[in-house]
Amino acid sequence: MAEEGAPPATNVISGEAQPASQAEVLYVQGMSNPMNVGQYPQTQATVALVLSVVGLMGFSCCTAIPGVIMASSALEITKQHPGHPDQGLAKAAQIVGWITIGLWIVIIGFYLLMFVVVIAAEA
């Protein structure tokens, strides 16, 4: 207890002196290094989208499969960090990748069907 006439006990928070009764201390989870505040972990969502689109453009279905895999791993990272800026990009890469794979399955199935029809017509 402070003597009468003595200044009240203070706590120094962010450079300002505040009375001990009004001191408010905020604890933020995950702030071990203040320089990293607001930074998110890197993802490969852009690479996944590029691979998915390259497969869609007709070059190869082989690029869409790694694109979907990379998009899924990027989505796992973005779900762990709400507000991550790559979340939409990763979702778009996953959607485009699955559409690309589906179209390639239809195209390959069509060519196999035509091959069977031609073989059956010659026999």
FIKOLZA-1660 file (N, C-alpha, C; in steps of 0.1 Angstrom, whole numbers, plus 5000, padded with zeros to 4 digits):
% residues 123
   i   px   py   pz ch aa at
   1 5008 4988 5000  A  M  N
   1 5000 5000 5000  A  M CA
   1 5009 5012 5000  A  M  C
   2 5005 5022 4992  A  A  N
   2 5013 5034 4991  A  A CA
   2 5009 5044 5002  A  A  C
   3 5020 5051 5006  A  E  N
   3 5018 5061 5017  A  E CA
   3 5009 5073 5011  A  E  C
   4 5003 5080 5020  A  E  N
   4 4996 5092 5016  A  E CA
   4 5005 5102 5011  A  E  C
   5 5002 5108 4999  A  G  N
   5 5011 5118 4993  A  G CA
   5 5021 5112 4983  A  G  C
   6 5023 5099 4984  A  A  N
   6 5033 5092 4975  A  A CA
   6 5026 5090 4962  A  A  C
   7 5033 5090 4951  A  P  N
   7 5027 5087 4938  A  P CA
   7 5022 5073 4937  A  P  C
   8 5011 5070 4930  A  P  N
   8 5007 5056 4929  A  P CA
   8 5017 5047 4921  A  P  C
   9 5016 5034 4925  A  A  N
   9 5025 5025 4918  A  A CA
   9 5021 5024 4903  A  A  C
  10 5030 5024 4894  A  T  N
  10 5027 5023 4880  A  T CA
  10 5033 5011 4873  A  T  C
  11 5027 5007 4862  A  N  N
  11 5033 4997 4853  A  N CA
  11 5036 5004 4840  A  N  C
  12 5047 5001 4834  A  V  N
  12 5050 5007 4821  A  V CA
  12 5047 4998 4810  A  V  C
  13 5037 5001 4802  A  I  N
  13 5033 4993 4791  A  I CA
  13 5034 5002 4778  A  I  C
  14 5041 4997 4769  A  S  N
  14 5043 5005 4756  A  S CA
  14 5047 5019 4758  A  S  C
  15 5056 5021 4768  A  G  N
  15 5061 5034 4770  A  G CA
  15 5053 5044 4778  A  G  C
  16 5041 5040 4781  A  E  N
  16 5032 5049 4789  A  E CA
  16 5031 5044 4803  A  E  C
  17 5031 5053 4812  A  A  N
  17 5029 5050 4826  A  A CA
  17 5015 5049 4830  A  A  C
  18 5010 5038 4835  A  Q  N
  18 4996 5036 4839  A  Q CA
  18 4995 5032 4853  A  Q  C
  19 4985 5036 4860  A  P  N
  19 4983 5031 4874  A  P CA
  19 4982 5016 4874  A  P  C
  20 4987 5009 4884  A  A  N
  20 4987 4995 4885  A  A CA
  20 4973 4989 4885  A  A  C
  21 4963 4996 4889  A  S  N
  21 4949 4991 4889  A  S CA
  21 4943 4991 4875  A  S  C
  22 4949 4999 4866  A  Q  N
  22 4943 5000 4852  A  Q CA
  22 4952 4993 4842  A  Q  C
  23 4962 4986 4847  A  A  N
  23 4972 4979 4838  A  A CA
  23 4964 4968 4830  A  A  C
  24 4966 4968 4817  A  E  N
  24 4960 4958 4809  A  E CA
  24 4972 4951 4801  A  E  C
  25 4973 4938 4802  A  V  N
  25 4984 4932 4795  A  V CA
  25 4977 4922 4785  A  V  C
  26 4980 4923 4773  A  L  N
  26 4974 4914 4762  A  L CA
  26 4985 4904 4759  A  L  C
  27 4980 4891 4758  A  Y  N
  27 4989 4880 4754  A  Y CA
  27 4983 4875 4741  A  Y  C
  28 4991 4876 4731  A  V  N
  28 4987 4871 4718  A  V CA
  28 4994 4858 4715  A  V  C
  29 4987 4848 4711  A  Q  N
  29 4992 4835 4708  A  Q CA
  29 5000 4835 4695  A  Q  C
  30 5012 4829 4696  A  G  N
  30 5020 4828 4684  A  G CA
  30 5028 4840 4680  A  G  C
  31 5030 4849 4689  A  M  N
  31 5038 4861 4686  A  M CA
  31 5052 4860 4693  A  M  C
  32 5060 4850 4690  A  S  N
  32 5073 4849 4696  A  S CA
  32 5082 4859 4689  A  S  C
  33 5080 4862 4677  A  N  N
  33 5089 4872 4670  A  N CA
  33 5080 4883 4664  A  N  C
  34 5080 4895 4670  A  P  N
  34 5071 4906 4665  A  P CA
  34 5074 4910 4651  A  P  C
  35 5085 4907 4645  A  M  N
  35 5088 4910 4631  A  M CA
  35 5079 4902 4621  A  M  C
  36 5075 4890 4626  A  N  N
  36 5067 4881 4617  A  N CA
  36 5052 4883 4618  A  N  C
  37 5047 4894 4625  A  V  N
  37 5033 4896 4627  A  V CA
  37 5027 4899 4613  A  V  C
  38 5016 4892 4609  A  G  N
  38 5010 4895 4597  A  G CA
  38 5015 4887 4585  A  G  C
  39 5026 4880 4587  A  Q  N
  39 5031 4872 4576  A  Q CA
  39 5025 4858 4577  A  Q  C
  40 5023 4852 4565  A  Y  N
  40 5017 4839 4564  A  Y CA
  40 5028 4830 4558  A  Y  C
  41 5027 4817 4560  A  P  N
  41 5036 4807 4554  A  P CA
  41 5034 4807 4539  A  P  C
  42 5045 4804 4532  A  Q  N
  42 5044 4804 4518  A  Q CA
  42 5037 4791 4513  A  Q  C
  43 5030 4792 4502  A  T  N
  43 5023 4781 4496  A  T CA
  43 5027 4780 4481  A  T  C
  44 5024 4769 4475  A  Q  N
  44 5027 4768 4461  A  Q CA
  44 5014 4768 4453  A  Q  C
  45 5005 4777 4457  A  A  N
  45 4992 4778 4450  A  A CA
  45 4994 4783 4436  A  A  C
  46 5003 4793 4434  A  T  N
  46 5004 4798 4420  A  T CA
  46 5010 4788 4411  A  T  C
  47 5020 4780 4415  A  V  N
  47 5025 4770 4407  A  V CA
  47 5014 4759 4404  A  V  C
  48 5006 4756 4414  A  A  N
  48 4996 4746 4412  A  A CA
  48 4986 4751 4401  A  A  C
  49 4982 4764 4402  A  L  N
  49 4973 4769 4392  A  L CA
  49 4979 4769 4378  A  L  C
  50 4992 4773 4377  A  V  N
  50 4998 4773 4364  A  V CA
  50 4998 4758 4358  A  V  C
  51 5002 4749 4366  A  L  N
  51 5002 4735 4362  A  L CA
  51 4988 4730 4357  A  L  C
  52 4978 4734 4365  A  S  N
  52 4964 4730 4361  A  S CA
  52 4960 4736 4348  A  S  C
  53 4963 4749 4346  A  V  N
  53 4959 4756 4334  A  V CA
  53 4967 4751 4322  A  V  C
  54 4980 4747 4324  A  V  N
  54 4987 4742 4313  A  V CA
  54 4981 4728 4308  A  V  C
  55 4977 4720 4318  A  G  N
  55 4970 4708 4314  A  G CA
  55 4957 4710 4307  A  G  C
  56 4950 4721 4311  A  L  N
  56 4937 4724 4305  A  L CA
  56 4939 4729 4290  A  L  C
  57 4950 4736 4288  A  M  N
  57 4952 4741 4274  A  M CA
  57 4955 4730 4264  A  M  C
  58 4956 4718 4268  A  G  N
  58 4958 4707 4259  A  G CA
  58 4972 4702 4258  A  G  C
  59 4981 4706 4266  A  F  N
  59 4994 4701 4265  A  F CA
  59 4996 4688 4271  A  F  C
  60 4991 4686 4283  A  S  N
  60 4993 4672 4289  A  S CA
  60 4984 4671 4302  A  S  C
  61 4979 4660 4304  A  C  N
  61 4971 4657 4316  A  C CA
  61 4981 4655 4328  A  C  C
  62 4993 4652 4324  A  C  N
  62 5004 4649 4334  A  C CA
  62 5007 4661 4343  A  C  C
  63 5004 4673 4338  A  T  N
  63 5007 4685 4346  A  T CA
  63 4995 4688 4355  A  T  C
  64 4983 4684 4352  A  A  N
  64 4972 4687 4361  A  A CA
  64 4972 4678 4374  A  A  C
  65 4978 4667 4373  A  I  N
  65 4978 4658 4385  A  I CA
  65 4987 4664 4396  A  I  C
  66 5000 4668 4392  A  P  N
  66 5008 4675 4403  A  P CA
  66 5001 4688 4407  A  P  C
  67 4994 4695 4398  A  G  N
  67 4987 4707 4402  A  G CA
  67 4977 4705 4412  A  G  C
  68 4969 4694 4411  A  V  N
  68 4959 4691 4421  A  V CA
  68 4966 4687 4434  A  V  C
  69 4976 4680 4434  A  I  N
  69 4983 4676 4446  A  I CA
  69 4989 4688 4453  A  I  C
  70 4995 4697 4446  A  M  N
  70 5001 4709 4452  A  M CA
  70 4990 4718 4457  A  M  C
  71 4978 4719 4450  A  A  N
  71 4967 4727 4454  A  A CA
  71 4962 4722 4467  A  A  C
  72 4961 4709 4469  A  S  N
  72 4956 4703 4481  A  S CA
  72 4965 4706 4493  A  S  C
  73 4978 4705 4491  A  S  N
  73 4987 4709 4502  A  S CA
  73 4986 4724 4505  A  S  C
  74 4985 4732 4495  A  A  N
  74 4983 4746 4497  A  A CA
  74 4970 4749 4505  A  A  C
  75 4960 4742 4502  A  L  N
  75 4947 4744 4509  A  L CA
  75 4948 4740 4524  A  L  C
  76 4956 4729 4526  A  E  N
  76 4958 4725 4540  A  E CA
  76 4965 4736 4548  A  E  C
  77 4975 4743 4542  A  I  N
  77 4982 4754 4549  A  I CA
  77 4973 4766 4551  A  I  C
  78 4965 4769 4541  A  T  N
  78 4956 4781 4542  A  T CA
  78 4945 4778 4552  A  T  C
  79 4940 4766 4554  A  K  N
  79 4930 4763 4564  A  K CA
  79 4935 4765 4578  A  K  C
  80 4948 4763 4580  A  Q  N
  80 4954 4764 4593  A  Q CA
  80 4956 4779 4597  A  Q  C
  81 4956 4788 4587  A  H  N
  81 4958 4802 4589  A  H CA
  81 4947 4810 4582  A  H  C
  82 4936 4812 4590  A  P  N
  82 4925 4820 4585  A  P CA
  82 4929 4834 4579  A  P  C
  83 4924 4837 4568  A  G  N
  83 4927 4850 4562  A  G CA
  83 4939 4849 4553  A  G  C
  84 4944 4837 4550  A  H  N
  84 4956 4836 4542  A  H CA
  84 4953 4840 4527  A  H  C
  85 4961 4849 4521  A  P  N
  85 4958 4854 4508  A  P CA
  85 4958 4844 4497  A  P  C
  86 4964 4832 4499  A  D  N
  86 4965 4822 4488  A  D CA
  86 4953 4813 4488  A  D  C
  87 4943 4814 4497  A  Q  N
  87 4933 4805 4498  A  Q CA
  87 4924 4804 4485  A  Q  C
  88 4921 4815 4480  A  G  N
  88 4913 4815 4467  A  G CA
  88 4920 4809 4456  A  G  C
  89 4933 4812 4455  A  L  N
  89 4942 4808 4444  A  L CA
  89 4943 4792 4445  A  L  C
  90 4945 4787 4457  A  A  N
  90 4946 4773 4459  A  A CA
  90 4933 4766 4455  A  A  C
  91 4922 4771 4459  A  K  N
  91 4909 4765 4456  A  K CA
  91 4907 4765 4441  A  K  C
  92 4910 4776 4434  A  A  N
  92 4909 4777 4420  A  A CA
  92 4918 4767 4413  A  A  C
  93 4930 4765 4418  A  A  N
  93 4939 4756 4412  A  A CA
  93 4934 4741 4413  A  A  C
  94 4928 4739 4425  A  Q  N
  94 4922 4725 4427  A  Q CA
  94 4910 4723 4417  A  Q  C
  95 4901 4733 4416  A  I  N
  95 4890 4731 4407  A  I CA
  95 4894 4730 4393  A  I  C
  96 4903 4738 4388  A  V  N
  96 4908 4737 4374  A  V CA
  96 4915 4724 4372  A  V  C
  97 4923 4720 4381  A  G  N
  97 4930 4707 4380  A  G CA
  97 4920 4695 4378  A  G  C
  98 4910 4695 4387  A  W  N
  98 4900 4684 4386  A  W CA
  98 4892 4684 4373  A  W  C
  99 4889 4696 4368  A  I  N
  99 4882 4698 4355  A  I CA
  99 4891 4693 4344  A  I  C
 100 4903 4696 4345  A  T  N
 100 4913 4692 4335  A  T CA
 100 4914 4677 4334  A  T  C
 101 4916 4671 4346  A  I  N
 101 4917 4656 4347  A  I CA
 101 4904 4649 4341  A  I  C
 102 4892 4655 4345  A  G  N
 102 4880 4649 4340  A  G CA
 102 4879 4650 4325  A  G  C
 103 4883 4662 4319  A  L  N
 103 4882 4663 4305  A  L CA
 103 4892 4654 4298  A  L  C
 104 4904 4652 4303  A  W  N
 104 4913 4643 4297  A  W CA
 104 4908 4628 4298  A  W  C
 105 4901 4625 4308  A  I  N
 105 4895 4611 4309  A  I CA
 105 4885 4609 4299  A  I  C
 106 4876 4619 4296  A  V  N
 106 4866 4619 4286  A  V CA
 106 4873 4618 4272  A  V  C
 107 4883 4626 4270  A  I  N
 107 4890 4625 4257  A  I CA
 107 4896 4612 4254  A  I  C
 108 4903 4607 4264  A  I  N
 108 4910 4594 4262  A  I CA
 108 4899 4583 4260  A  I  C
 109 4888 4583 4268  A  G  N
 109 4878 4574 4266  A  G CA
 109 4872 4574 4252  A  G  C
 110 4870 4587 4247  A  F  N
 110 4865 4588 4233  A  F CA
 110 4874 4582 4223  A  F  C
 111 4887 4584 4224  A  Y  N
 111 4896 4579 4215  A  Y CA
 111 4897 4563 4216  A  Y  C
 112 4896 4558 4228  A  L  N
 112 4895 4543 4230  A  L CA
 112 4883 4538 4223  A  L  C
 113 4871 4544 4225  A  L  N
 113 4859 4540 4219  A  L CA
 113 4860 4540 4204  A  L  C
 114 4866 4551 4198  A  M  N
 114 4867 4551 4183  A  M CA
 114 4877 4540 4179  A  M  C
 115 4887 4538 4186  A  F  N
 115 4896 4527 4183  A  F CA
 115 4889 4513 4182  A  F  C
 116 4881 4511 4192  A  V  N
 116 4873 4498 4193  A  V CA
 116 4863 4498 4181  A  V  C
 117 4857 4509 4178  A  V  N
 117 4847 4509 4167  A  V CA
 117 4854 4506 4154  A  V  C
 118 4866 4512 4151  A  V  N
 118 4873 4510 4139  A  V CA
 118 4878 4495 4138  A  V  C
 119 4883 4490 4149  A  I  N
 119 4887 4476 4149  A  I CA
 119 4875 4466 4146  A  I  C
 120 4864 4469 4152  A  A  N
 120 4852 4461 4150  A  A CA
 120 4846 4462 4136  A  A  C
 121 4848 4474 4130  A  A  N
 121 4843 4476 4116  A  A CA
 121 4851 4468 4106  A  A  C
 122 4864 4467 4109  A  E  N
 122 4873 4460 4100  A  E CA
 122 4872 4445 4101  A  E  C
 123 4867 4440 4111  A  A  N
 123 4866 4426 4113  A  A CA
 123 4854 4419 4107  A  A  C
% end
